[in-house]
Amino acid sequence: MSELFASGRAIDLIILLLLSEGSGLILYHRRTGRGLPPGQFIGFLAAGLFLLLALRAALTDTHWLWIWLALSGALIAHLVDLALRWPRR
C-alpha cells in the first residue's frame, strides 16, 4: 500500500475518478438538460485537480517548482470559481 502512494499511483487513480465524474456530469447535463451546468462546477473540479497534482508531485519528490505551479493553479481556479459564484448587485 505504501508503494501505491509513494509512486503516485493512488493519486493517479483519484485524478482518473475526478475526470470521470466531471465527464459524466457534463454528458448527463447535455443529454438530459438536468443537473448542474458545467460552468457551475468546472472551477471547483479544476481547483481539486490542481491540488491533487500538487500532492502527487510532493509524494513523488518532484522539484518544488512543479508543486508551486500546481498550488498556484489551484488558487487561480478557486478564485475564478468564487468570482463566478459571487452574487452580483
Rosetta blueprint (number, residue, H / E / L):
1 M L
2 S H
3 E H
4 L H
5 F H
6 A H
7 S L
8 G L
9 R H
10 A H
11 I H
12 D H
13 L H
14 I H
15 I H
16 L H
17 L H
18 L H
19 L H
20 S H
21 E H
22 G H
23 S H
24 G H
25 L H
26 I H
27 L H
28 Y H
29 H H
30 R H
31 R H
32 T H
33 G L
34 R L
35 G L
36 L L
37 P L
38 P H
39 G H
40 Q H
41 F L
42 I H
43 G H
44 F H
45 L H
46 A H
47 A H
48 G H
49 L H
50 F H
51 L H
52 L H
53 L H
54 A H
55 L H
56 R H
57 A H
58 A H
59 L H
60 T L
61 D L
62 T L
63 H L
64 W H
65 L H
66 W H
67 I H
68 W H
69 L H
70 A H
71 L H
72 S H
73 G H
74 A H
75 L H
76 I H
77 A H
78 H H
79 L H
80 V H
81 D H
82 L H
83 A H
84 L H
85 R H
86 W L
87 P L
88 R L
89 R L
